Amino acid sequence: MSTTTLHCTEITQSRSMHSTLNRIVAAVVRPVVQWLRKTRTEQTLSSLSDRELLDIGVDRSEITAVSERLAREQRERDIRKLGR
């Protein structure tokens, strides 16, 4: 094999490893980010008065479900934006 062929093979292997590492990191980070978004939304909604919640069409008993839905929708938008 020539030096050029060896260099191209190393680059290909390096890119493959980089891609694999990115997928592993994303698999770990995405759920954490989704949990943080859900938690932050729950905290924000919980800090609103019953009147303020009523104004945005949310009952206090729905805060967890609304937070989960919003976090899931944001994750889906993020994935579409990345083209995956």
Secondary structure, DSSP 8 states (H G I E B T S, - for coil): --HHHHHHHHHHHHHHHHHHHHHHHHHHHHHHHHHHHHHHHHHHHHTS-HHHHHHTT--GGGHHHHHHHHHHHHHHHHHHHHT-
